[in-house]
Amino acid sequence: MTRVKVGVVGVGVMGLYHALQYLRLPEVELVGVCDNSAERLAIVTSQLRVPGWRDYRELVGRVDVVSLAVPTSLHYPLALDLLRSGIHLLVEKPITTTVEEAEELAELSQRLGLVLQVGHIMRFYPSVRELPSLVRQPVCLQARRMGPNGRVTDIGVILDLMIHDIDIILGLTDSEIEVLHVVGAGRRGLEDFAQAQIGFRSGCLATLTASRLSQTVVRTLEITQPGEVIWVDFGDERDQDFVIHRGSSTDYAVSDGGRAYRTHSRTTVERVSMHRENPLRLELAHFIGRVRGLVEPIATMEDDLKALRLAVRMQREMHLVEVPRLQVPQLWKAGGRA
């Protein structure tokens, strides 16, 4: 089997994670990595024992595919250049900061017959892949994605974190949006906290909260539908069990002349265990499988554009409160979490 030749452009936290996982895929040869920081490049190439270049164009002619993990503001120009050079691309989310740029990249990749995949790693979490089989008629969805995260500074928290939950919820609702209300807080036009309420034509209401200011890492989704509540914690990518509360009912307490009547609930609690796999490795293996023509995409480019369109709309319609510089203690060092 001829191995697919891969390069990684941008070897910060996420890019290094990509490179490490590529080294674990037998069908891949990691040709080298690129980063504009000579110091960072020296550290990573020494760790990985692969060649490194400061100019990403050095990969042209050497590789078949590239993982692009540079700051979001650089996604469009680098992706455009690499696609024109005939290289298949996996671009970390968000693919671009504007819908127009994303649409141009999508059209170009299709015209050139190249794979362009957006790095929505949550799609490869075992629990997210199982959700469509469990969610039938959602009435209320509550997503929270919070934590001290200083890795991304060139985009707001909606494009940085909330877009994960936007993508998940749009995949579960399949309904037009009738009401959208978004508030945020941040500095210099970039929100570090945002909360969105979405009312769908189906009657479902979704509330999404994202924050880079919290000192507690929270990655949860709660789904209420007739007869049950589904709860999942995404905080540990290797432990993705569902907790499902079914058939809940309550006898309400009343007071009559000082006499109190007890309340009690009758609920069946079921825990659904998921198969443990590394989601980034699954994502990269899927990408390579698409390049080799062995698998169909689990999501289309239109799915990616749909999530980006809503995220950009949220930013445009958001009521943003400018706040003074926040001195948030960094009690937890940011890692490679989504």
N, C-alpha and C positions, 0 to 999 in steps of 0.2 A: 504493500500500500504506500503510495506516495504521500508524504506528509505535507500538510498545508503550512506554508511559511508565513509566520506572524510577526508583526511588530507592534509595540505599544508606544504611543506618543503621549507624554505626560506621565511621570512616575511619582506623583504625590501619593497620598494614602490610597486612593482608589486605583490609580494606575499600577502601583506596585502590587496590589491585590490581584489585578488582572494578570500581570506577568507571572505571579506565583501560581495561579490556577492554570494558566496555559502550560506551565512546566509539568503539570500533572496529567495533561491530556496526551495519550500516546499518539494520536493522529496529527499532532501539532509539533512544529519546530519553531521555537522562539528564536528568531534571527537576531533580534536586538531591541533596544529601547532608545527613546529620545526624550530629552528634557532640556529646556533652555538654561537651567541652572547647572553650571559645571560641578558645583559641590554636591548637589543632589544626585547628579548623574554618576559621579565617582562612587558614591555610597552604594547606589543600587546595582551598578554593574559589578562591583566587587562582591556584593551579596549574591547576585544571581549567576555570576560568571558568564555573562553574555556581553557582546559588544554594545557600545553606546555612542550616540551622536547628539550634538546639540541642535542640528538642523534636521527637521523631520523629512526633508526632501531626500536625504541620504537613503531612506527606505525604498524609494521608487526604484523599481527594477530588482529589488532584493526580496520583496515580500508579496504575498497574494492578498493578505488582509491586514487591517490595522484596527486596534482598539484605541479610540480617541478619548483621552481622559484629561484634557486641558481645561482651563477655566472656560465657562460657558460663553463668554464674549468672543472666544477664539474658535468656537465650534464651526461657525459658518464658513469663514475663509479657509480654514484648514481642510474641512470636509469637502468643500468645493474643489480645492486643488487636488486632493487625494482621489476623489471620484474621477476627475478629468484625467488622472494618471492611470486609471483602470484598476483601482484597488477597492476591494470590498471593505465596508466599514461597519464597525459597531461604535456608535457615538453615545457616550454617557448622557443620561437625561439631565436637563431638557435638551432636546436636539439643537434648538436655537432659542433665542429670546423673542423672536417674532414668528408669526404664522407664515408670513410671506417667504422668509428665508427657508423655513422648513419645507414648504410646498415646492420651492425651487429645487432643493436637494432631493426630495422624493421624486420629482419629475425627471431629474437628471439621472438618478440611479436606475429608474425604470427604463429610460431610453437607452442607457448604456448596458443594460442587462446585468447590473451589479447588485449585490445584496447590501442594503442599508438597514441596519437594525438599531433601534434605540434601546439604550441600556436601562430598561425598566426592570430592575432585579426582582422587585416584589412579585412579578408575574411568575417567577420560578420558585417562590416559597411554596412548600407543599400545601399549606393551609389555603393560600390564595387559589391554587389550582383546583382545590376541592370545593371551594365556596359555591360555584354555580350548581353543583349537584345538591346542595343543601338549601339554598335560598330560592324560594318559590314566589312569594308575594311580599316583598319587604314593605313595611309600613314606616319604619324609622331606622335610620342608620346614623351611628355616632362614631366618628373616627378621630383619634387623638394621636399626634406625632410630635413629641416634644423632647427637648434635651439641650444641654449646653453644647453647641456645635459651632466651632469657629473656623471650620475648614473652608467654607464657601462665603466669599465676601462680595462677589460681583453681581449677585442676583438676590432678590428677596426670598423670603421663606416660602412663598406660594410656589415658585418655580423650583426651589431647592428641595423642600420636603413635602408640602401639601400635594404636589402633583402625583405622588405615589397613590394617595388615597383618592384623588380625583379619578385616576385611571381605574382603580378597583371598583369604585362606586358606579361609574358610568358603565362598566361591564356588567354590573348586577341589576341595574334599573331598566335599561332599554326603554326610556321614556323621555319625552321632550321636557325641557326646563321651562317652568312658567314664572317662578319667583327666584330671584337671587339677591341676597343681601350680604355684603362683606365689610368687615371692619378690620383695621390693622393698626399697629403701632410700630414706629421705627424712626430712623434718622436719615436725612438726606435723600428722601424719596424711596428708600428701600425698607420694606417691612420686615421686622424680626419676629413679630407676632401677628397672626391673622386668624380670624374665625369667619367661616362662611356658612350660611344657611341656604339650602337649595330646595325649592319646592318643585316636585315633578308633576306632570300632568296626571300620572297614575295615582296621585294622592300620597306618594311617598315623600317623606321629609328627611333630608340629610344634613347633619351638622358636622363640619370639619374644623378641627383646631390644629394649628401648627405653630411651634415656637422654637426659637433658638436661644431663649432666655431662661428656660427652666433648668434647675439643677437636678431634676429627677428625670431619668430617661423613661418615656412613656411611648409605646407603639401599640395601640389597641384599636379594635373594631368591634362594635356591638350592633347586632342586627335584630330588630324586633319584627316578627311576622305573626300572623294569626296562630295562636297556640304555643308559641315558643320564642325563646330569646337565645341567639347564638353569640358567643363571646370568644374572641381569640386574642392572644397576646403575641405580637410580632417581635417583642423585645429580644428574644433569644431565637436567632435564625435556625438553630438546630432543634428547638423544642417548640413545635407548632400545634400542640393539641388543642382541639376545640372543647369548649364547655357549652352544652346545650341544655337549657332549662325548658322542660315541656310540661304542658297541662297545668300551668300555675293557676291557682284560684285562692282567694282570700275572703275570710269572714271578717267584716269590718267591726271594729270595736265601737260600742256606744256606752254612754253613761246615763244612768237613770237614778236620780236621787242618791248619788254616791256609790251606786253599784256599777262595777265595770265588767263588761263582757270581753272575754279574751278574743284576740285575733289569731288566726293560724293559716298557714299556707299548705297546699297540697301540690307538691312539685316533684317531678321526676328529673333528676340531674344525670346527664349522660356525658361521659368524656370520650371523645373520639381521638384515638392516637394516630399520628401521621408518621409516614416513613421519613427518617432523618437523612437528608442529603444537603450538600452545600449548594445554595441557590446560585451563587456566581458561577460555580463550575458547571451547573446545569445550563445556565444562560450561555456561557461560552461554548459548551458542547453543542447546544442548539444552533448557535450562530455558525459554527464550523460545519455542522450537518447541512445547513442551508446552502453554504458556499459549495459544498460537495454535491449538492442536489439530492440529498438523502432524506430530508424532512421538509414538511410544509411549515410555514411560520405559525406560531401559536397566536400571534396578533398581527394585524395588517398595519400598513403605514397609515391608513385612514384612522385606525384606533389611536395611533400616536398623535395624529393631527387633531383628533377630537379632544383628547386630553389637553393638548397644548392650547387649543382655541379657548377652552373653558378657563384654563389657568390665566391666560392673557386677558380674557374678559374680566375675571375676578380682579386682577390688578387695575384694570382700567376703571371699574366701577367701585372699587374699594374706597371707603371713607378712611383715610390714613391720618392718624394723629401723630404729629411730630413730637418726639420726646427728647429731653436732654440726654446727654451721653450717659449710658447706664454702666455703672461699675459692677458687673456681675462676676462674682468669684468663680474661677474655674476649678471647681472641686472634682471634676471628672474630665479626663483627657479624651478629646474626640478621637474616635477610631474610624473604622471603615463601615460604620452602620449606615443603612439606608434611611 
